[in-house]
Amino acid sequence: MTPKPEVLKDVTLLVTHYNRSGSLDRLLKAFKDLDWEFGEIIVSDDCSKPFHLDKLYELKNRYNFKLIKSPINKGLGNNLNKGQDAVTKKYTLYIQEDFVPKRAFRAHFNDALKMMEQDGCWDLVTFYSYEPYPYLNPYKHGFSEKIFHSSPLYINNLKFYLYGDHPHLRKSDFFSKFGRYREDLNGDQTEIEMSLSFIKNKGRSLFYDDLYALLDQVNSTTEPSTATFRKSWRQSNVPGILLIRWFYLKYKFLKMSIKLLSRPRLKSTR
Protein backbone atom coordinates (compact mmCIF):
# COMPACT_ATOMS: atom_id res chain seq x y z
CA MET A 1 0.00 0.00 0.00
CA THR A 2 1.40 3.39 -1.04
CA PRO A 3 1.78 5.71 1.99
CA LYS A 4 -0.21 8.92 1.92
CA PRO A 5 1.86 12.08 1.34
CA GLU A 6 2.51 14.45 4.20
CA VAL A 7 0.22 17.47 3.86
CA LEU A 8 1.65 20.84 4.92
CA LYS A 9 -1.77 22.43 5.22
CA ASP A 10 -0.49 25.73 6.69
CA VAL A 11 2.28 26.24 4.12
CA THR A 12 2.15 27.87 0.70
CA LEU A 13 4.88 27.00 -1.78
CA LEU A 14 5.58 30.26 -3.64
CA VAL A 15 7.74 30.02 -6.76
CA THR A 16 8.85 33.00 -8.84
CA HIS A 17 9.22 32.16 -12.53
CA TYR A 18 10.53 33.77 -15.69
CA ASN A 19 11.25 31.84 -18.91
CA ARG A 20 12.39 28.63 -17.18
CA SER A 21 9.43 26.28 -17.43
CA GLY A 22 11.67 23.21 -17.65
CA SER A 23 13.31 24.17 -14.37
CA LEU A 24 9.90 24.74 -12.79
CA ASP A 25 8.76 21.27 -13.87
CA ARG A 26 11.89 19.75 -12.33
CA LEU A 27 11.35 21.64 -9.05
CA LEU A 28 7.69 20.68 -8.66
CA LYS A 29 8.42 17.05 -9.55
CA ALA A 30 11.18 16.97 -6.93
CA PHE A 31 8.77 18.16 -4.24
CA LYS A 32 6.22 15.59 -5.37
CA ASP A 33 8.89 12.88 -5.14
CA LEU A 34 9.44 13.88 -1.49
CA ASP A 35 5.83 12.76 -0.84
CA TRP A 36 4.75 16.24 0.16
CA GLU A 37 1.62 18.21 -0.50
CA PHE A 38 1.43 21.89 0.30
CA GLY A 39 -1.65 23.75 1.45
CA GLU A 40 -1.36 25.55 -1.89
CA ILE A 41 1.20 26.19 -4.63
CA ILE A 42 1.51 29.59 -6.27
CA VAL A 43 3.64 30.30 -9.33
CA SER A 44 4.20 34.01 -9.93
CA ASP A 45 5.25 34.60 -13.54
CA ASP A 46 6.89 37.79 -14.79
CA CYS A 47 5.54 37.82 -18.37
CA SER A 48 7.39 34.82 -19.76
CA LYS A 49 7.66 34.22 -23.51
CA PRO A 50 4.73 32.41 -25.19
CA PHE A 51 6.56 29.06 -25.31
CA HIS A 52 7.12 29.05 -21.56
CA LEU A 53 3.65 30.42 -20.84
CA ASP A 54 2.12 27.54 -22.80
CA LYS A 55 4.21 25.13 -20.76
CA LEU A 56 3.02 26.81 -17.56
CA TYR A 57 -0.59 25.99 -18.43
CA GLU A 58 0.40 22.35 -18.97
CA LEU A 59 2.22 22.28 -15.62
CA LYS A 60 -0.71 24.00 -13.92
CA ASN A 61 -2.97 21.09 -14.83
CA ARG A 62 -0.38 18.55 -13.74
CA TYR A 63 0.62 20.08 -10.39
CA ASN A 64 -2.55 22.01 -9.55
CA PHE A 65 -0.99 25.40 -8.78
CA LYS A 66 -2.39 28.90 -8.88
CA LEU A 67 -0.77 30.89 -11.72
CA ILE A 68 -0.31 34.64 -11.16
CA LYS A 69 0.61 36.39 -14.41
CA SER A 70 1.75 39.84 -15.49
CA PRO A 71 0.93 41.52 -18.84
CA ILE A 72 4.42 43.04 -18.97
CA ASN A 73 7.76 42.28 -17.38
CA LYS A 74 7.89 44.29 -14.14
CA GLY A 75 10.93 42.81 -12.42
CA LEU A 76 11.65 40.78 -9.31
CA GLY A 77 10.04 43.13 -6.80
CA ASN A 78 6.67 43.06 -8.54
CA ASN A 79 6.88 39.31 -9.11
CA LEU A 80 7.46 38.73 -5.39
CA ASN A 81 4.77 41.20 -4.31
CA LYS A 82 1.97 39.84 -6.49
CA GLY A 83 2.91 36.27 -5.60
CA GLN A 84 2.88 36.94 -1.86
CA ASP A 85 -0.39 38.87 -2.17
CA ALA A 86 -2.04 35.68 -3.46
CA VAL A 87 -0.89 33.55 -0.50
CA THR A 88 -3.66 32.40 1.86
CA LYS A 89 -1.74 30.12 4.24
CA LYS A 90 0.05 31.10 7.46
CA TYR A 91 3.56 30.27 6.26
CA THR A 92 5.30 30.73 2.92
CA LEU A 93 8.11 28.62 1.52
CA TYR A 94 9.66 30.88 -1.11
CA ILE A 95 11.92 29.37 -3.76
CA GLN A 96 13.10 30.25 -7.25
CA GLU A 97 12.39 27.84 -10.07
CA ASP A 98 16.01 26.77 -10.64
CA PHE A 99 16.43 25.03 -7.28
CA VAL A 100 15.96 21.34 -6.54
CA PRO A 101 15.32 20.04 -2.99
CA LYS A 102 17.39 17.08 -1.84
CA ARG A 103 15.98 14.21 0.22
CA ALA A 104 17.43 15.79 3.40
CA PHE A 105 15.39 18.94 2.83
CA ARG A 106 12.17 17.38 4.06
CA ALA A 107 13.33 16.61 7.61
CA HIS A 108 15.12 19.91 8.09
CA PHE A 109 12.25 21.91 6.66
CA ASN A 110 9.97 20.24 9.20
CA ASP A 111 12.43 21.27 11.93
CA ALA A 112 12.31 24.85 10.65
CA LEU A 113 8.52 24.87 10.54
CA LYS A 114 8.25 23.55 14.10
CA MET A 115 10.70 26.16 15.38
CA MET A 116 8.76 28.92 13.66
CA GLU A 117 5.44 27.61 15.02
CA GLN A 118 6.59 26.85 18.55
CA ASP A 119 9.20 29.52 19.28
CA GLY A 120 7.16 32.38 17.86
CA CYS A 121 10.15 34.71 17.48
CA TRP A 122 11.48 33.78 14.04
CA ASP A 123 10.54 35.78 10.95
CA LEU A 124 12.67 33.89 8.43
CA VAL A 125 14.51 30.58 8.08
CA THR A 126 17.01 30.32 5.20
CA PHE A 127 18.00 26.97 3.67
CA TYR A 128 20.68 27.87 1.09
CA SER A 129 23.29 30.51 0.38
CA TYR A 130 26.29 31.02 -1.88
CA GLU A 131 28.32 32.05 1.17
CA PRO A 132 27.83 31.62 4.92
CA TYR A 133 26.51 34.54 6.93
CA PRO A 134 29.51 35.95 8.83
CA TYR A 135 28.04 36.29 12.32
CA LEU A 136 26.10 33.29 13.60
CA ASN A 137 24.95 32.05 16.98
CA PRO A 138 24.35 28.25 17.03
CA TYR A 139 20.75 27.39 17.86
CA LYS A 140 19.52 23.81 17.31
CA HIS A 141 18.81 21.13 14.67
CA GLY A 142 21.76 22.37 12.60
CA PHE A 143 20.46 25.96 12.43
CA SER A 144 22.09 29.13 13.72
CA GLU A 145 20.68 32.58 14.31
CA LYS A 146 21.98 35.36 12.09
CA ILE A 147 23.27 38.17 14.28
CA PHE A 148 23.52 41.69 12.89
CA HIS A 149 26.19 43.81 14.58
CA SER A 150 25.71 47.52 13.98
CA SER A 151 29.23 48.37 15.16
CA PRO A 152 31.63 49.29 12.30
CA LEU A 153 34.14 46.97 13.96
CA TYR A 154 32.21 44.14 12.34
CA ILE A 155 33.43 44.86 8.85
CA ASN A 156 32.18 41.90 6.78
CA ASN A 157 29.98 43.35 4.07
CA LEU A 158 27.74 40.28 4.08
CA LYS A 159 26.36 41.25 7.50
CA PHE A 160 23.82 43.46 5.70
CA TYR A 161 22.21 40.37 4.13
CA LEU A 162 20.20 39.42 7.19
CA TYR A 163 17.44 38.78 4.64
CA GLY A 164 18.23 37.06 1.35
CA ASP A 165 16.29 35.90 -1.71
CA HIS A 166 17.60 32.35 -1.51
CA PRO A 167 15.05 29.65 -0.57
CA HIS A 168 13.50 30.38 2.80
CA LEU A 169 10.48 29.89 5.03
CA ARG A 170 8.73 33.00 6.34
CA LYS A 171 5.53 34.09 7.99
CA SER A 172 3.01 35.04 5.34
CA ASP A 173 2.28 38.38 7.03
CA PHE A 174 5.91 39.31 6.27
CA PHE A 175 4.88 42.58 4.59
CA SER A 176 3.08 43.85 7.68
CA LYS A 177 6.37 44.01 9.60
CA PHE A 178 8.94 44.68 6.88
CA GLY A 179 7.07 46.37 4.04
CA ARG A 180 6.73 45.37 0.41
CA TYR A 181 9.50 44.76 -2.10
CA ARG A 182 10.68 47.77 -4.07
CA GLU A 183 9.48 47.55 -7.68
CA ASP A 184 11.62 50.34 -9.12
CA LEU A 185 14.99 48.60 -8.70
CA ASN A 186 16.91 45.70 -10.21
CA GLY A 187 16.95 42.31 -8.46
CA ASP A 188 20.11 42.85 -6.40
CA GLN A 189 18.98 46.27 -5.20
CA THR A 190 15.51 44.93 -4.40
CA GLU A 191 17.09 42.24 -2.23
CA ILE A 192 19.34 44.59 -0.26
CA GLU A 193 16.55 47.12 0.29
CA MET A 194 14.40 44.39 1.83
CA SER A 195 17.34 43.26 3.95
CA LEU A 196 17.89 46.78 5.28
CA SER A 197 14.20 46.93 6.20
CA PHE A 198 14.53 43.51 7.86
CA ILE A 199 17.42 44.80 9.98
CA LYS A 200 15.79 48.13 10.83
CA ASN A 201 12.56 46.44 11.90
CA LYS A 202 14.28 43.94 14.17
CA GLY A 203 13.77 40.83 12.05
CA ARG A 204 15.07 37.54 13.42
CA SER A 205 16.43 34.92 11.08
CA LEU A 206 17.75 31.37 11.25
CA PHE A 207 20.22 29.92 8.77
CA TYR A 208 20.96 26.26 8.04
CA ASP A 209 24.68 25.82 8.70
CA ASP A 210 25.48 23.36 5.89
CA LEU A 211 25.01 25.66 2.89
CA TYR A 212 24.56 23.08 0.13
CA ALA A 213 23.14 20.10 2.04
CA LEU A 214 19.45 20.73 1.42
CA LEU A 215 19.11 22.11 -2.11
CA ASP A 216 20.93 22.22 -5.43
CA GLN A 217 20.79 25.14 -7.83
CA VAL A 218 20.67 23.62 -11.30
CA ASN A 219 20.94 25.55 -14.56
CA SER A 220 21.48 24.66 -18.20
CA THR A 221 22.51 26.45 -21.38
CA THR A 222 18.85 26.60 -22.44
CA GLU A 223 17.67 27.97 -19.07
CA PRO A 224 20.77 29.72 -17.64
CA SER A 225 21.20 31.47 -14.31
CA THR A 226 21.44 35.26 -14.25
CA ALA A 227 23.80 35.06 -11.25
CA THR A 228 26.69 33.23 -12.95
CA PHE A 229 28.77 36.32 -13.67
CA ARG A 230 28.23 37.80 -10.22
CA LYS A 231 29.26 34.53 -8.56
CA SER A 232 32.44 34.14 -10.63
CA TRP A 233 33.39 37.79 -9.95
CA ARG A 234 33.09 37.20 -6.19
CA GLN A 235 35.32 34.12 -6.39
CA SER A 236 38.00 35.47 -8.74
CA ASN A 237 41.63 35.49 -7.53
CA VAL A 238 42.95 37.76 -10.30
CA PRO A 239 44.99 40.50 -8.50
CA GLY A 240 43.43 43.41 -10.41
CA ILE A 241 39.89 42.16 -9.75
CA LEU A 242 40.73 41.55 -6.09
CA LEU A 243 41.84 45.17 -5.70
CA ILE A 244 38.75 46.55 -7.46
CA ARG A 245 36.56 44.27 -5.37
CA TRP A 246 38.23 45.45 -2.12
CA PHE A 247 37.53 49.14 -2.91
CA TYR A 248 34.02 48.35 -4.11
CA LEU A 249 33.14 46.45 -0.93
CA LYS A 250 34.44 49.26 1.29
CA TYR A 251 32.32 51.73 -0.66
CA LYS A 252 29.31 49.41 -0.46
CA PHE A 253 29.80 48.91 3.29
CA LEU A 254 29.80 52.66 3.88
CA LYS A 255 26.83 53.22 1.58
CA MET A 256 24.70 50.56 3.25
CA SER A 257 25.65 51.76 6.74
CA ILE A 258 24.43 55.25 5.87
CA LYS A 259 21.23 53.94 4.27
CA LEU A 260 20.48 51.81 7.31
CA LEU A 261 20.98 54.72 9.72
CA SER A 262 18.67 56.98 7.69
CA ARG A 263 15.91 54.38 7.20
CA PRO A 264 12.80 54.86 9.40
CA ARG A 265 11.24 51.91 11.18
CA LEU A 266 7.83 50.71 10.01
CA LYS A 267 4.78 50.47 12.25
CA SER A 268 4.09 46.75 12.33
CA THR A 269 0.48 45.61 12.05
CA ARG A 270 1.23 42.13 13.46
N, C-alpha and C positions, 0 to 999 in steps of 0.2 A: 504494500500500500504506500503510495507516494505521500510524504508528509506535507501538511498544509504549510504555506509560506507564512513567515512572521509578518504581521501587519503593523506598520508604524502609523497608527491612526491619527496621531497628533503632529505628524511631520509632513511637510510639503517638500518635495524634491523640485527645486527651481534651477533650470538650466538656461543659460544665455547661449544663443546660437546665431551664427552668421556664416553662411556659405560652407558649412561643414556637416552636411547631412549624413555622410558616411561615418564620421566620428560620433555623431549623436546616436546613430543606430548601435554602434559598438558600445557606447556608454550605457544605454538603456538595456541592452542585452546582458551586459555584465552585471547590472543590478538585479535583473531577473534571475540570472544564474546563481546569485547569492540567496535565492529563495526569500526575497523581500517583496513586500508591497507597501507603498507609501499611501498616506491618507489622500494625497493627490499628487500629480506630476504636472508641472507647468513649464512649457518651453516658450521663452521670450525671444522672438526672432526680430532682427534688426534689418528688415527689408532685404532678405536674401535674393539671389538671382532665381529666375523662374525654374531652372532645373532643380535647385535645392528646395525651393518652395513646394514643387510637385512631390518631391521625396518626403517632405515634412507631412503632407497629407496622408501619404502611405503609412508613415511611421505612427501618425496620430491614431489611425485605425488599429494598428498592431499593438501599441503600448497604452492606448487610452489616456492620452495626456491632453491638457488644455493648451491650445496654441494661441499665443498673444502676438499679433503681427503689428507692423508699422508700415505706412504707405511710402515712407522715405527713410533713408538711413539717417538716424539721429545720434548715433554714437553709444558708447558703453553706458554712460550715466542714464540716458533715457531707457535703454534696454533693461537695466537693473531696476529702475523706478517702476516701469509699467509691469514688469514681471512680479515684483514684490507687492504691488498694489492688488494683484489678482489672487494673492495667497489668502487662504481661509483657515489654515491650521495654525496651531500655537507656535510651532517651531519650523524653521526653514533650513534645509540643507541646500546650500548654494554651491554649484559646481559648473565649470565651463565644459563645453561639449568635447574637448580633446583629452579629458582625463578618463582613466579606467580604474575602478576600485579593485584592489586585490582581495583575496579571501580573508586576510587578517582585518580588513576594514570593518567588517560586520561587527566583530566583538568589540573593537575599540570605539566604534561609533556608538554602540549601546552603552559603553562606559561613559562616553561624553554626554549622551542624552540623560542618563541617570544623574550625573553630576549637575547638569543644568536644571533638571527638575527638582532634585532634592536639596542642593546647596542654595539655590535661589539668587546667588550673587554674580553668576557668570553671564556676560552678554554675548560672548563669542568663543567658539572652540575651533581652532585651525588644525587641519590634518596634513598639510603639505606646504613646503616652501622651498625655493631655490637655495636659500641660505638660512642658517639658524638665527633666531632672534638673539641679540647679544646679551640681554640681561634677563635671566630666568630664575625662578624660584621653584624647585621641585615640589610637586603636589602629590598626585597619586595616579595609579594605573598607567604609568608611562607618560603622563602629562605634566607640564610645568606652567606656572603662571608667568605671563609676560609682565615685566616690571619696567615702567617708564620712569627714568630719572631725569628730572628737569635741570639738574646741575650741569653746567658746561664741562665739568670734569669728566662726565661720561660722554666721550667724544665719538662713539660709533654712530655713524649716520643712520644705520638701520634701526636705531631706537625709535625713530619717528613712525615706523611701520607697526604700530600697535594693532592696527587693523590692516588686513591685506585681502586682495581679491582672490587668493588661492582658495581651494575648497574648504568650506567651513560651515559649522552649525551655528545658528543665531536665533534669538527670539524674534518672532515675526512682527512684533511691535517695535522693531529696531529704529524705525524712522522717528518714533515719538520721543526718543531720547537723544538721537544723534543727528536728526535731520535727513533730508533726502540727498541723493547723489547729485552733484553738479552736472548739468547737461550742456554747458558751454565750453567744456574742456576736453582735451584728448584723454585716452584711457589712463595713462600714468598719472596725469594731474588730477583726474577724478579720484583715483585711488588715494593719493596722498592727502587730498582735501578731506576725504572721509576719515582718514586716519587722524588728522589733526583735530577734527571734530570729536572723534572717539576719545582722544587723549583729554581734550578740554572738558568734556562732559563725563569724565571719570569712568570710562568704560573699563571693564575687567575681562581679560582674555586668557584662555588656556591654549597651549601649543603642544602638539604631540612631538616628543623629543626625537624620535627616529624619522627624519625628514621624508625618506622615500619608502618607508615600510608599508604604507597603507594604500597608496595610489601611484599609478604611472601616468606620465603625460606623454601621449603618443601622437606623433604627427607624421605626415607623409608628404611627398612632393605634390600630390594633387590637392591636399588639404593642409598646407603648411602652417606652422605657428608664426605669429607676428612678433614673438618675443625672442627669436633666435639671435638676431643681431645684438640686442641689448644684453643677452646672457653671455655671448662670446666676448663682448666688450668688457664686461665686469671681470671675466676670468683671464683676460689677456696678460701676458708677462712681458710684452714688448716695452722696453724702457721709456720710449717717447709717450706711449699710451698710458703707462703707469704714472708718469709725471702729470700729464693732462688730467687723468682721473683724480689724482691727489688734490690738485687745485680745484677741480670741479666739485668734489665732495666737500671740501672746506667751505666753498661758496654756498653749496646747497644746505649744509648744516646751519650756517649763519642765517640764510634766507628762511628756512623752516622754523628756526628758533624765534625769529622776529614775527613771523606769521602766527605762530602759536600764542605768543604773548599778546598779540593784538586781537585775537579771536574772542568774541564774546561767548559765554556759555548759553546754551539753550534752556528754555523752561520745559522740563520733561513733563509729558502728560501720562506717564506710567503710574 
